[in-house]
Amino acid sequence: MSLKTLLRFSCKLRSFGTPKVLGNGSFRERRTLALPFNIYGQNFCTKSDPEMLTKSSPNPRLDLTKRRLLVNLSGEEEQFPWVWLRDSCQCSQCYEPVSASRLVNLTEWDLDIRPAGLQSVDCGVEIAWEDGHVSVFDWDWLASRSFRLEKRLEFRKNVSTPQHLWGRELLDEVPTAQYNDIMEEDTAMLDWLENLDKYGFVLVRNVPVKEGPVPALQERVAFEKMTHYGPGYTVVVRADPANISHTAHRIFFHTDLTYYDHMPGAVFLHCIEQHQGEGGETMLSDGFNAATLLRKNHPEMYKLLSETITSFRDVGKDYTQFDKITQLPFLIHNARGELSRINWSHFARDNHLDVDLELVEDLYQAMRTFDDLMNNEENHIRLKMLPGDMVTVKNHRVLHGRSELQGGVSGRHLQCGYMDWDEIRSAVRVTRTKLGIVQE
């Protein structure tokens, strides 16, 4: 028996109101009366019969002018376009539940299709389409896909965690997690990943002091993002540096791998050995917080950094020979106009500046102002990692740096790694489902 047939059968078994044929040959649903219009010989209800319906009844009806299904759910009138309903049919001919995929293309049905029959069933509504197809929709399923703005905003928050912006005050309560807990408990892993999304930074403590925990943590979540620095790469001061991090020089605030179109979403920095002298502090600044301040106080500078496209480049040899280049704005926004990525690295910013001459000085003023905001003591934190500490950072948002290693020679040893944010967001949703946390 098909999924569609089972669903229709179970719904009808639980229904108090089944359609019956009236003497004039038209359909009348026991809980939905009043039949003022007719399509292709079938009558449809457009308003409730107060004698037959309670205020809380879904009372499904059709709006011929707007081509929508109207239904009362949780005390609100919800509207669902016919074209969306047909496209969203959940029957076994149209939808594969294991892969959560449509089976029917838009080219295989008429976008102007109209219902030819409508009836309530206890668990939802059944729509018979004019081409003979039948769709059944559960009330809860429809309610969770409401087109009302407040419901759409709820869904957005469920997909993307609201960002908690911060400055120096974060030092008062640094987000932390325990390595063994993350590796052994799903709830601890979920807390870590959700805080990493919320704050853009979590300090993982009590990590084994050896190489290996970074790739183990990546495998716990999903898998590593491979780069031209190789798998589980290490950062030590060396005579043939392939990157500024391999030197004793101070490292300005930056996001990693700005020269990648698909920049890693997360960076893991595991301290195995720390510099024994002065310096070597890890510096972290919330780029979204700095950008918010810039937008508020210098909107023209924010606009310039959002619209000016520049080149970011990395050339050299490490795990492979590489010559990476990308051309992107400094501040990148998603399709809704929300800030989604900070592309900031003076190390990787190329000297080819693709901007009108009249804007060059203004652009440098904007860059300097953004830098000043991040370097302001109120807008960043400093911490000197101990062996066994791991700084985990949301690379699209939080910029990191390092103070100079005084003395030049250092045994400082980090193992680092990257992950794509898509994998982290997926792991969050998978773990919530595993733990029975309701989400859409």
C-alpha positions in Angstrom: 0.0 0.0 0.0 1.4 3.4 -1.0 2.3 6.1 1.6 -0.5 8.3 0.1 -3.1 5.5 0.4 -2.1 4.8 4.0 -2.2 8.5 5.0 -5.6 9.0 3.4 -6.9 5.8 5.0 -5.7 6.7 8.5 -7.0 10.2 8.2 -10.4 9.1 7.1 -10.6 6.5 9.9 -10.1 9.3 12.5 -12.4 11.8 10.7 -15.6 12.9 12.3 -16.8 14.5 9.1 -16.8 12.6 5.8 -18.1 14.2 2.6 -21.5 13.1 1.4 -23.3 13.7 -1.8 -26.4 16.0 -1.5 -29.5 15.6 -3.5 -28.3 18.1 -6.1 -25.2 16.0 -6.8 -22.8 18.5 -5.1 -20.3 17.7 -2.4 -21.0 18.8 1.1 -18.5 18.2 3.9 -20.3 17.7 7.3 -18.2 20.2 9.1 -18.0 22.7 6.2 -21.1 24.1 4.7 -22.1 27.0 2.4 -21.5 26.3 -1.3 -21.6 29.5 -3.3 -19.4 28.5 -6.2 -18.7 25.6 -8.5 -15.6 24.5 -10.4 -15.9 21.8 -13.0 -19.2 20.6 -11.6 -17.9 20.4 -8.0 -19.2 22.7 -5.3 -16.7 24.2 -2.7 -17.2 25.8 0.7 -16.0 29.3 1.3 -17.2 30.0 4.8 -18.0 28.2 7.9 -21.5 27.1 9.0 -21.6 28.5 12.6 -24.0 25.7 13.6 -21.6 23.0 12.4 -18.2 24.5 13.3 -16.4 25.6 16.5 -14.1 28.6 16.6 -11.1 26.3 16.8 -12.0 24.2 13.7 -9.6 24.4 10.8 -12.5 25.0 8.4 -10.6 24.7 5.2 -12.0 26.7 2.3 -10.8 28.1 -1.0 -10.2 31.6 -2.2 -10.8 31.6 -5.9 -9.5 35.2 -6.4 -6.2 34.7 -4.7 -5.9 31.0 -5.6 -5.2 30.0 -2.0 -6.3 27.5 0.6 -7.6 29.2 3.7 -7.5 27.4 7.0 -7.8 28.2 10.7 -4.8 26.9 12.7 -4.1 27.8 16.3 -6.5 30.7 16.2 -4.9 32.2 13.1 -6.1 32.2 9.5 -3.3 30.7 7.4 -3.2 31.0 3.6 -1.4 28.5 1.3 -1.1 29.2 -2.5 -2.5 26.3 -4.6 0.7 26.2 -6.7 2.8 25.7 -3.5 0.4 23.0 -2.3 0.7 21.0 -5.5 4.4 21.4 -5.5 4.6 20.2 -1.9 2.5 17.1 -2.3 3.7 14.5 0.1 2.3 11.4 -1.6 4.6 8.5 -2.7 4.4 9.6 -6.3 5.6 13.1 -5.6 7.9 12.8 -2.5 10.6 10.4 -1.3 10.6 10.6 2.6 14.0 8.9 3.3 16.0 11.4 1.2 13.4 14.2 1.8 13.3 14.9 -2.0 10.7 15.8 -4.6 10.2 13.2 -7.3 8.2 15.3 -9.7 9.6 18.2 -11.7 7.7 21.5 -12.2 7.5 20.7 -15.9 5.3 17.7 -15.2 2.2 19.6 -13.9 0.3 22.8 -14.8 1.3 25.7 -12.6 -2.3 27.0 -13.1 -3.7 23.8 -11.6 -6.9 24.2 -9.6 -8.6 22.0 -6.9 -11.5 19.9 -8.1 -12.4 18.7 -4.6 -11.7 19.6 -1.0 -12.5 17.9 2.3 -11.5 17.9 5.9 -10.1 14.8 7.5 -9.3 14.6 11.1 -5.6 14.9 10.7 -5.7 17.5 8.0 -7.1 18.3 4.6 -7.4 16.3 1.4 -7.3 18.1 -2.0 -8.4 16.5 -5.2 -6.8 18.3 -8.1 -8.4 18.8 -11.5 -5.9 16.4 -13.2 -7.0 13.6 -10.9 -4.1 13.8 -8.4 -4.9 13.7 -4.7 -2.8 15.4 -1.9 -3.3 15.1 1.8 -1.7 17.6 4.2 -1.4 17.3 8.0 -2.5 20.3 10.0 0.7 20.4 12.0 2.8 20.1 8.8 0.9 23.1 7.3 1.2 25.1 10.5 5.0 24.7 10.6 5.2 26.1 7.1 3.1 29.1 7.6 3.6 32.1 5.3 3.0 34.6 8.0 6.1 36.7 8.6 6.5 35.9 12.3 6.5 32.2 11.5 9.1 32.6 8.8 11.3 34.6 11.2 11.0 31.7 13.7 12.2 29.3 11.0 15.1 31.6 10.1 16.2 31.6 13.8 16.0 27.9 13.9 18.3 27.6 10.9 20.7 30.4 11.9 21.4 31.1 15.6 21.1 34.8 16.6 24.6 36.2 17.1 25.6 37.5 20.5 28.0 40.4 19.9 30.8 41.0 22.4 33.9 43.0 23.3 36.3 42.9 26.2 33.5 41.9 28.6 33.6 38.4 27.2 36.7 37.8 29.4 34.4 37.9 32.4 32.8 34.7 31.3 34.7 33.1 28.5 32.6 30.4 26.7 34.4 27.1 27.5 33.9 23.4 26.9 35.7 20.2 28.0 37.4 18.1 25.3 36.5 14.7 26.8 32.9 15.8 27.3 32.6 16.8 23.7 34.1 13.5 22.5 31.9 11.4 24.7 28.5 13.2 25.2 26.2 14.4 22.4 24.7 17.1 24.7 28.2 18.5 25.4 29.1 18.5 21.7 25.8 20.3 20.9 26.4 22.9 23.6 29.9 23.5 22.2 28.7 23.9 18.6 25.7 26.1 19.5 28.0 28.4 21.5 30.5 28.5 18.7 27.7 29.7 16.5 26.3 32.2 19.1 29.6 33.8 20.2 31.9 32.8 17.4 34.5 31.5 19.9 34.7 28.8 22.5 37.8 27.8 24.5 38.1 24.0 24.7 40.1 22.9 27.7 41.9 19.8 28.9 42.8 18.7 25.4 45.5 15.9 25.3 48.9 17.6 24.9 50.0 15.9 21.7 49.2 16.0 18.0 45.9 14.3 17.0 43.0 15.9 19.0 42.3 18.4 16.2 41.6 15.7 13.6 39.8 13.6 16.2 37.5 16.6 17.0 36.8 17.2 13.3 35.9 13.6 12.8 33.6 13.7 15.9 31.6 16.5 14.1 32.0 15.5 10.5 35.3 15.9 8.6 38.2 18.3 8.0 38.3 20.9 5.3 41.5 20.2 3.3 43.7 23.2 2.3 47.0 23.6 0.6 48.6 23.6 4.1 47.7 19.9 4.4 45.8 17.8 6.9 46.2 18.6 10.6 48.9 21.1 9.8 51.2 22.4 12.5 52.3 26.0 13.3 55.9 26.3 14.5 58.6 29.0 14.0 60.7 27.7 11.1 63.5 29.0 8.8 61.5 28.5 5.6 58.1 30.0 6.5 55.2 29.2 4.2 53.0 31.6 6.1 53.4 34.5 8.5 52.3 32.3 11.4 55.6 30.3 10.9 57.6 33.4 12.1 58.0 35.3 15.4 56.4 38.4 14.0 53.2 39.7 15.5 50.1 38.7 13.6 47.4 41.3 13.0 43.7 40.6 13.3 42.6 38.5 10.3 40.3 35.8 9.1 42.0 32.8 7.7 42.2 31.8 4.0 40.5 35.0 2.6 41.9 33.9 -0.8 39.4 31.0 -0.8 36.0 31.6 -2.4 34.7 29.0 0.0 36.6 30.2 3.1 36.6 27.7 6.0 33.8 28.4 8.5 35.8 27.3 11.6 39.4 27.3 12.8 40.8 25.1 15.5 44.0 26.1 17.2 45.4 23.6 19.7 48.3 24.6 21.9 50.8 21.8 22.4 53.7 24.0 23.5 53.6 27.7 24.4 56.2 30.4 23.9 58.1 30.7 27.3 59.0 34.3 26.9 56.9 37.5 26.6 54.3 37.5 23.8 52.5 34.8 22.1 49.1 35.9 23.3 46.1 34.9 21.2 44.0 38.0 20.4 40.3 37.7 19.4 37.9 40.3 18.1 34.2 40.0 17.2 34.2 41.3 13.6 30.4 41.5 13.5 30.6 43.7 16.6 33.2 46.0 15.0 31.2 46.1 11.8 28.0 47.1 13.8 29.9 50.0 15.4 31.3 51.0 12.0 27.9 50.9 10.4 26.4 53.0 13.2 29.1 55.7 13.4 30.5 55.7 9.8 27.8 54.3 7.5 29.6 55.6 4.4 32.7 53.6 5.4 30.7 50.5 6.0 29.2 50.9 2.6 32.6 51.3 1.0 34.0 48.2 2.6 30.8 46.3 1.6 31.0 47.4 -2.1 34.7 47.6 -2.9 36.0 44.3 -4.3 39.7 43.7 -3.8 42.0 40.8 -4.4 43.3 38.4 -1.7 46.2 36.1 -2.7 48.5 33.4 -1.2 51.5 32.1 -3.2 54.0 29.5 -2.1 54.7 25.8 -1.4 53.7 23.7 1.5 51.5 20.6 1.2 51.2 21.5 -2.5 52.5 24.3 -4.7 49.8 27.0 -4.6 48.8 30.4 -6.1 45.4 31.2 -4.7 43.5 34.4 -5.5 40.0 35.6 -5.0 38.2 38.9 -5.5 35.7 39.8 -2.9 34.5 42.7 -0.7 35.8 43.1 2.8 32.3 42.8 4.3 30.1 40.2 2.6 26.3 40.0 3.0 23.8 37.3 2.3 20.8 37.6 0.1 18.8 39.2 2.9 21.4 41.9 3.3 22.7 40.5 6.6 26.4 40.5 7.3 27.6 36.9 6.8 31.4 37.0 6.4 34.4 39.3 7.2 37.1 39.0 4.6 40.0 40.7 6.4 43.7 40.0 6.1 46.4 42.6 5.4 48.8 39.7 4.9 46.8 38.4 2.0 45.4 41.6 0.6 46.9 42.0 -2.8 48.4 45.3 -4.2 46.2 45.2 -7.3 43.4 47.5 -6.1 40.4 47.4 -8.4 38.8 50.7 -7.3 38.4 54.2 -8.9 41.2 56.6 -8.1 38.9 59.0 -6.4 38.0 56.4 -3.8 41.4 55.1 -2.9 42.1 57.4 0.0 38.5 57.0 1.3 39.0 53.2 1.2 42.2 53.4 3.2 40.4 55.6 5.8 37.6 53.0 6.0 40.1 50.1 6.4 42.0 52.0 9.1 38.9 52.9 11.0 37.7 49.2 11.0 41.2 48.2 12.2 41.1 50.8 15.0 37.8 49.5 16.2 39.1 46.0 16.5 42.3 47.1 18.1 40.5 49.2 20.7 40.9 47.5 24.1 37.2 47.6 24.6 36.6 45.5 21.5 38.9 42.5 21.8 40.2 40.0 24.3 43.7 38.5 24.8 44.6 35.2 26.3 47.8 33.2 26.4 46.9 29.6 25.7 48.3 26.9 27.9 49.3 23.5 26.6 46.0 21.6 26.4 44.0 24.6 25.4 42.2 24.8 22.0 40.8 28.0 20.6 37.8 27.2 18.3 36.7 30.1 16.2 33.9 30.9 13.7 36.2 32.1 11.0 33.5 34.0 9.0 33.0 36.3 12.0 35.7 36.3 14.7 39.2 37.6 13.7 42.2 36.3 15.5 45.8 37.4 15.9 48.9 36.9 18.0 51.3 39.1 19.8 55.0 39.0 18.8 57.1 36.2 20.2 59.7 38.2 22.1 63.3 36.9 21.5 62.5 35.5 18.0 63.3 31.9 18.8 60.4 29.9 20.2 59.3 26.3 20.8 55.7 27.4 20.3 53.8 24.5 18.7 50.2 24.5 17.6 48.2 21.9 15.6 45.5 23.6 13.6 42.6 22.5 11.4 39.6 23.8 9.4 36.0 22.9 8.9 33.3 24.1 6.6 30.4 25.8 8.5 27.9 23.7 6.4 29.2 20.6 8.2 28.9 22.2 11.7 25.4 23.5 11.0 24.5 20.0 9.8 26.0 18.4 12.9 23.9 20.7 15.1 20.7 19.7 13.4 21.5 16.0 13.3 22.4 16.1 17.0 19.2 18.0 18.0 17.2 15.4 16.2 19.1 12.6 17.9 18.4 14.1 21.3 14.7 14.6 20.5 14.9 18.4 20.3 12.1 19.7 18.1 13.2 21.6 15.0 12.0 22.2 11.5 
